[in-house]
């Protein structure tokens, strides 16, 4: 009986949804995840995607302290017919610290945890399922897409080399791990005051796990600048049509 319970448990995951950004590059006076994209706050798109995934059993929304009441009200409206609980926690001064605060709110650290940027509203269920399958095989899996453009290494305005793009991928979120693995590498990074560019970089530096790549989508963009919002509007309109 216990083995059956463990197998079922492995099908669940919790997600840390990062929503504590400042929106500086967006040129906005408020957090970019609260900006409206075709009538809905940016954060509501990814929230609803996770709500609609039966394998998602807990959403940890990491926010700025002064926005928690506003987001709590919004979440309450979104969750009227949903069974997935949402926990709101405060973010840190860096993305990495926000993730760690989210890790401290996990219901079960031994289970799978995904980390997703709230400013990526277009992740879909198919990508979540593919990522979830892969992390159960390898314990560390991330979404990404092959780069399209020619990439050059530049120093002081001078091209040093052209990097073969066949081996280069543009990394996205969610990224998926087992909670205990991710907590361990975050603690090691804290001890050395090391800031990684993403959670996978901590696994690469401190862990002994290979990080598997799962094909994402070129639509799974991160809304960072005003131009990205225009692209996001076009994506929403295409999906609705």
GUVO-838544 format. One record per residue (C-alpha): residue number from 1; x negated, y negated, z negated. Coordinates in pm, 1 decimal, m for minus. Last residue first. Example, Ala and Ser with C-alpha at 12.3 -4.5 7.8 and 13.67 -1.06 7.14 Angstrom:
<mikes>
{mike 2 {m1367.0 106.0 m714.0}},
{mike 1 {m1230.0 450.0 m780.0}},
</mikes>
This chain:
<mikes>
{mike 241 {865.5 m3348.4 3265.4}},
{mike 240 {806.0 m3356.1 2891.1}},
{mike 239 {454.1 m3214.3 2927.9}},
{mike 238 {365.7 m3467.1 3197.7}},
{mike 237 {498.3 m3757.5 2988.8}},
{mike 236 {301.6 m3641.3 2684.4}},
{mike 235 {m19.7 m3607.8 2888.2}},
{mike 234 {25.2 m3952.9 3046.2}},
{mike 233 {77.0 m4108.9 2704.3}},
{mike 232 {m238.8 m3940.0 2579.2}},
{mike 231 {m439.8 m4078.2 2870.3}},
{mike 230 {m320.6 m4428.2 2782.1}},
{mike 229 {m402.0 m4363.6 2416.7}},
{mike 228 {m751.1 m4252.6 2518.4}},
{mike 227 {m810.4 m4589.8 2683.7}},
{mike 226 {m739.5 m4759.9 2350.1}},
{mike 225 {m1032.8 m4564.6 2200.1}},
{mike 224 {m1062.9 m4254.3 1978.2}},
{mike 223 {m774.9 m4020.3 2058.8}},
{mike 222 {m944.0 m3680.4 2060.1}},
{mike 221 {m862.0 m3477.5 2367.8}},
{mike 220 {m708.2 m3129.9 2384.9}},
{mike 219 {m602.6 m3191.8 2746.1}},
{mike 218 {m930.7 m3047.6 2874.8}},
{mike 217 {m820.6 m2722.6 2714.7}},
{mike 216 {m983.5 m2473.0 2480.5}},
{mike 215 {m1193.0 m2169.3 2566.2}},
{mike 214 {m1305.9 m1992.6 2250.8}},
{mike 213 {m1671.8 m2004.3 2148.6}},
{mike 212 {m1806.5 m1775.6 1877.7}},
{mike 211 {m2031.1 m1900.9 1598.1}},
{mike 210 {m2281.6 m1632.3 1499.8}},
{mike 209 {m2292.7 m1587.9 1122.5}},
{mike 208 {m2594.0 m1613.6 892.0}},
{mike 207 {m2490.7 m1945.4 741.9}},
{mike 206 {m2692.3 m2251.3 648.0}},
{mike 205 {m2771.4 m2439.2 968.2}},
{mike 204 {m2531.7 m2279.3 1218.1}},
{mike 203 {m2251.6 m2260.5 959.5}},
{mike 202 {m2309.5 m2627.3 881.3}},
{mike 201 {m2302.5 m2713.0 1253.9}},
{mike 200 {m1971.7 m2527.4 1282.3}},
{mike 199 {m1819.2 m2771.1 1035.1}},
{mike 198 {m1889.9 m3070.2 1258.4}},
{mike 197 {m2163.9 m3329.4 1315.1}},
{mike 196 {m2344.5 m3215.5 1004.1}},
{mike 195 {m2432.2 m3435.8 709.6}},
{mike 194 {m2709.5 m3308.1 483.8}},
{mike 193 {m2745.6 m3440.2 129.6}},
{mike 192 {m2953.4 m3128.5 49.2}},
{mike 191 {m2732.8 m3003.8 m235.9}},
{mike 190 {m2421.9 m3122.4 m53.6}},
{mike 189 {m2518.3 m2920.5 254.8}},
{mike 188 {m2554.1 m2609.8 39.6}},
{mike 187 {m2208.1 m2668.6 m108.2}},
{mike 186 {m2058.9 m2712.2 238.6}},
{mike 185 {m2226.6 m2388.7 348.0}},
{mike 184 {m2064.0 m2190.6 66.3}},
{mike 183 {m1719.4 m2348.0 108.8}},
{mike 182 {m1719.3 m2254.9 477.4}},
{mike 181 {m1805.7 m1891.1 414.1}},
{mike 180 {m1553.3 m1856.9 129.1}},
{mike 179 {m1278.7 m2007.7 342.4}},
{mike 178 {m1318.6 m1774.0 635.6}},
{mike 177 {m1377.1 m1973.3 950.7}},
{mike 176 {m1186.3 m2150.0 1228.3}},
{mike 175 {m1257.1 m2470.2 1419.6}},
{mike 174 {m953.8 m2658.8 1541.1}},
{mike 173 {m1098.5 m2860.1 1704.6}},
{mike 172 {m1308.1 m2951.0 2004.7}},
{mike 171 {m1661.6 m2900.9 2129.8}},
{mike 170 {m1778.5 m2999.3 2476.7}},
{mike 169 {m1981.7 m2710.3 2611.4}},
{mike 168 {m2328.8 m2701.1 2766.0}},
{mike 167 {m2500.9 m2388.9 2901.3}},
{mike 166 {m2419.0 m2439.8 3269.9}},
{mike 165 {m2489.2 m2811.4 3222.9}},
{mike 164 {m2861.4 m2777.1 3281.8}},
{mike 163 {m3002.2 m3091.2 3113.2}},
{mike 162 {m3147.5 m3350.1 3348.3}},
{mike 161 {m3466.4 m3490.8 3200.4}},
{mike 160 {m3630.0 m3794.8 3043.8}},
{mike 159 {m3411.6 m4067.0 3193.3}},
{mike 158 {m3533.7 m4408.3 3074.6}},
{mike 157 {m3318.5 m4648.0 2870.4}},
{mike 156 {m3531.3 m4615.8 2560.6}},
{mike 155 {m3492.5 m4236.8 2571.9}},
{mike 154 {m3235.1 m4058.4 2791.8}},
{mike 153 {m3144.4 m3689.6 2823.0}},
{mike 152 {m2922.8 m3644.0 3126.2}},
{mike 151 {m2589.3 m3461.8 3154.9}},
{mike 150 {m2417.6 m3405.5 3490.4}},
{mike 149 {m2043.5 m3410.6 3433.0}},
{mike 148 {m1794.9 m3128.5 3385.2}},
{mike 147 {m1883.3 m3001.4 3039.4}},
{mike 146 {m1752.7 m2652.6 2962.3}},
{mike 145 {m1458.9 m2656.4 2718.4}},
{mike 144 {m1443.0 m2599.4 2344.3}},
{mike 143 {m1263.2 m2432.0 2057.7}},
{mike 142 {m1449.0 m2284.6 1762.2}},
{mike 141 {m1491.3 m1944.0 1600.7}},
{mike 140 {m1657.7 m1813.4 1283.3}},
{mike 139 {m1567.3 m1486.5 1104.9}},
{mike 138 {m1649.4 m1278.4 1420.5}},
{mike 137 {m1347.5 m1056.0 1488.3}},
{mike 136 {m1087.0 m1225.4 1268.1}},
{mike 135 {m1218.4 m1557.8 1395.5}},
{mike 134 {m1148.2 m1446.9 1752.5}},
{mike 133 {m781.5 m1363.2 1698.4}},
{mike 132 {m713.7 m1694.1 1524.2}},
{mike 131 {m885.8 m1891.1 1799.8}},
{mike 130 {m673.8 m1722.0 2065.9}},
{mike 129 {m356.9 m1779.4 1859.9}},
{mike 128 {m435.1 m2144.8 1799.0}},
{mike 127 {m513.9 m2197.9 2167.5}},
{mike 126 {m182.8 m2041.8 2273.0}},
{mike 125 {0.9 m2251.3 2014.2}},
{mike 124 {m117.8 m2581.5 2156.3}},
{mike 123 {m372.0 m2851.3 2071.6}},
{mike 122 {m242.4 m3180.9 2208.0}},
{mike 121 {m243.0 m3420.0 1911.0}},
{mike 120 {m618.8 m3439.7 1853.0}},
{mike 119 {m636.8 m3742.5 1618.1}},
{mike 118 {m537.0 m3520.5 1327.7}},
{mike 117 {m873.0 m3347.5 1365.3}},
{mike 116 {m844.1 m2979.0 1282.3}},
{mike 115 {m1013.7 m2744.0 1036.0}},
{mike 114 {m886.8 m2386.5 1030.3}},
{mike 113 {m907.2 m2166.8 722.9}},
{mike 112 {m895.4 m1788.2 709.8}},
{mike 111 {m849.2 m1615.4 373.1}},
{mike 110 {m1090.4 m1572.4 86.1}},
{mike 109 {m1034.9 m1931.8 m28.3}},
{mike 108 {m668.1 m1853.0 m108.5}},
{mike 107 {m440.3 m2147.4 m187.3}},
{mike 106 {m690.0 m2392.7 m45.6}},
{mike 105 {m695.6 m2735.3 m214.3}},
{mike 104 {m1070.6 m2744.2 m281.4}},
{mike 103 {m1129.0 m2682.3 88.1}},
{mike 102 {m942.3 m3004.2 165.5}},
{mike 101 {m1177.2 m3206.0 m52.8}},
{mike 100 {m1463.1 m3035.7 132.1}},
{mike 99 {m1316.0 m3136.7 468.3}},
{mike 98 {m1290.9 m3497.9 351.5}},
{mike 97 {m1654.5 m3488.1 240.4}},
{mike 96 {m1757.5 m3374.1 587.1}},
{mike 95 {m1556.3 m3652.6 752.2}},
{mike 94 {m1744.1 m3911.8 547.5}},
{mike 93 {m1628.3 m4152.9 274.3}},
{mike 92 {m1391.3 m3889.5 139.9}},
{mike 91 {m1025.9 m3807.4 199.1}},
{mike 90 {m752.3 m3779.8 m60.1}},
{mike 89 {m522.7 m3477.4 m72.6}},
{mike 88 {m172.9 m3405.9 59.3}},
{mike 87 {m41.6 m3049.4 31.5}},
{mike 86 {209.5 m2925.8 288.6}},
{mike 85 {414.6 m2608.3 249.7}},
{mike 84 {519.1 m2407.0 557.9}},
{mike 83 {889.8 m2325.9 534.7}},
{mike 82 {1015.0 m2573.9 791.6}},
{mike 81 {1369.5 m2707.6 836.5}},
{mike 80 {1328.9 m3030.8 642.2}},
{mike 79 {953.2 m3031.9 700.6}},
{mike 78 {920.6 m3320.4 948.6}},
{mike 77 {1121.3 m3563.0 735.9}},
{mike 76 {921.9 m3474.9 424.0}},
{mike 75 {600.4 m3511.6 621.9}},
{mike 74 {688.6 m3871.6 710.1}},
{mike 73 {765.0 m3959.2 350.2}},
{mike 72 {441.7 m3797.0 231.9}},
{mike 71 {254.7 m3984.6 504.0}},
{mike 70 {377.5 m4321.7 376.4}},
{mike 69 {305.5 m4230.5 14.6}},
{mike 68 {m41.0 m4104.7 103.6}},
{mike 67 {m147.0 m4408.3 303.9}},
{mike 66 {m328.8 m4599.8 28.2}},
{mike 65 {m523.4 m4289.0 m70.2}},
{mike 64 {m653.9 m4223.7 279.5}},
{mike 63 {m549.9 m3883.4 404.7}},
{mike 62 {m635.8 m3513.8 410.1}},
{mike 61 {m327.8 m3306.8 497.4}},
{mike 60 {m361.9 m2949.1 376.7}},
{mike 59 {m117.2 m2731.0 570.2}},
{mike 58 {m30.3 m2387.6 432.2}},
{mike 57 {97.1 m2060.4 579.5}},
{mike 56 {3.8 m2093.5 946.4}},
{mike 55 {54.3 m1749.3 1104.4}},
{mike 54 {413.5 m1832.9 1204.9}},
{mike 53 {283.0 m2117.8 1427.3}},
{mike 52 {560.7 m2375.2 1470.0}},
{mike 51 {457.7 m2582.0 1168.6}},
{mike 50 {102.8 m2589.1 1310.0}},
{mike 49 {226.5 m2741.8 1635.0}},
{mike 48 {455.0 m2974.2 1441.7}},
{mike 47 {167.8 m3123.3 1246.0}},
{mike 46 {m38.0 m3156.6 1565.1}},
{mike 45 {225.0 m3381.2 1723.5}},
{mike 44 {324.9 m3561.5 1400.7}},
{mike 43 {m26.5 m3702.4 1354.6}},
{mike 42 {1.8 m3929.5 1659.3}},
{mike 41 {313.1 m4098.9 1521.7}},
{mike 40 {612.0 m4050.6 1753.3}},
{mike 39 {786.5 m4279.4 2004.7}},
{mike 38 {568.1 m4217.7 2308.9}},
{mike 37 {247.6 m4219.1 2100.5}},
{mike 36 {295.1 m4430.1 1790.4}},
{mike 35 {m9.4 m4519.9 1583.5}},
{mike 34 {m18.0 m4346.0 1246.1}},
{mike 33 {m306.5 m4115.6 1341.8}},
{mike 32 {m497.4 m4428.4 1444.7}},
{mike 31 {m514.6 m4556.1 1086.3}},
{mike 30 {m416.5 m4921.4 1084.7}},
{mike 29 {m534.1 m5254.8 1223.8}},
{mike 28 {m628.1 m5091.6 1552.3}},
{mike 27 {m938.5 m5151.2 1762.6}},
{mike 26 {m943.2 m4782.1 1847.8}},
{mike 25 {m1312.6 m4779.6 1769.1}},
{mike 24 {m1233.1 m4873.7 1409.6}},
{mike 23 {m947.3 m4623.0 1367.0}},
{mike 22 {m1019.2 m4579.6 996.2}},
{mike 21 {m995.6 m4201.9 969.3}},
{mike 20 {m828.6 m4013.2 682.5}},
{mike 19 {m608.8 m3778.0 884.0}},
{mike 18 {m794.7 m3447.5 883.2}},
{mike 17 {m565.7 m3144.9 895.0}},
{mike 16 {m710.3 m2862.8 686.0}},
{mike 15 {m529.9 m2549.7 798.2}},
{mike 14 {m440.6 m2233.0 610.8}},
{mike 13 {m435.1 m1892.4 775.1}},
{mike 12 {m227.8 m1576.8 783.0}},
{mike 11 {m282.7 m1257.5 983.2}},
{mike 10 {m547.1 m1137.2 737.8}},
{mike 9 {m276.9 m1114.6 471.4}},
{mike 8 {m92.2 m853.0 670.9}},
{mike 7 {m400.4 m630.3 679.5}},
{mike 6 {m457.8 m685.6 307.7}},
{mike 5 {m99.1 m586.6 224.7}},
{mike 4 {m133.8 m268.5 429.7}},
{mike 3 {m453.5 m179.8 245.5}},
{mike 2 {m280.1 m239.7 m88.9}},
{mike 1 {0.0 0.0 0.0}},
</mikes>
